[in-house]
Structures are given as C-alpha cells and as structure tokens.
Amino acid sequence: MFGRGNAKVAKLDAAIAAAREQDEAAHIAATAKWHEAHSAWEHERELGQRVLAKDRRAYAAALVYAGAFDEVSAYGASVTVAASTEDALVVSVEIVDDEIVPTEIVKLTAGGKLSTKAMPKGQYWDLYQDHVCSCAIRVASEAFAALPIGRVI
C-alpha cells in the first residue's frame, strides 16, 4: 500500500541467501567432522582386525593406541614391549623414578608434631619389591585386557 513491499521482499531474499550460506558452512563443517570420525573408526577397525588375526606387529600398536601402560608409566615405570608371538607377549618393566618409594618414615608424636626418621633398609626394599611386583601385575593385566594372548612374560 505504501510502496514498501519491494523493500520487504528484498530484505527477505537477503535473509534467505544468508541462511543458505550459513547452512552450507555448517554442512561443510559437519562433513569434515564426519570424515575425521570415519577415518579414526576405519583405523580402529583395521587395527582390531589385525589384532584378532594375531598379527604380532599389531600388538604393540594396539597397546599404544589403547594407552594400556599410561597409568603404570605415571607411577615411575618404563614399559617396553620386547617381543611377541601369536599367543605371548614379552614385556620389560623398568622402574625409572627412584623417589617413588619413600626413604623416610613420618610419624605423629604424642605432642602433635611430625617426626621423621630414615626408613630401615629391609622395610625400604620390601616396599620397593611390592612396587615392582604391582607394576608387573598391572602390565600383565593391561596386556591381557587389550590383546587376545594367553601369556605375558
């Protein structure tokens, strides 16, 4: 009625064009994200098939991909896969952080103060042995959980 119809139509056409551009950008981003996820899935599937086919070279890659020894490494141990067969895995566990096992005993006195004294060597080596054994058991447990093997050495 007042000649504003053409201006409104032009404004709506511009909004449609902007919405199409936004949709196209969102579609491109979603497609890129899907391709990335599909690539990761394809890698996992291929690695899983190689592990199930008992490909010895895939064992180490599967352990690294699964992060099987990350927590053990956080406790001062270095884990190395030395060798593998179709049914067994040979793993080397080395304690690299000597300070993980304490060398002092801390006690609370009757007066409420902290008292420290050197730990006896026998007690220290008992704790150290417990730490080494727990790391070895954890490594074996993680290997059994990640791989279809019957032995861990």
PyMOL commands that set and color helices and strands:
alter all, ss='L'
color gray80, all
select helices_A, chain A and resi 5-52+56-66+70-74+98-100+121-146
alter helices_A, ss='H'
color red, helices_A
select strands_A, chain A and resi 77-84+88-95+104-108+114-118+151-152
alter strands_A, ss='S'
color yellow, strands_A
deselect
rebuild
show_as cartoon
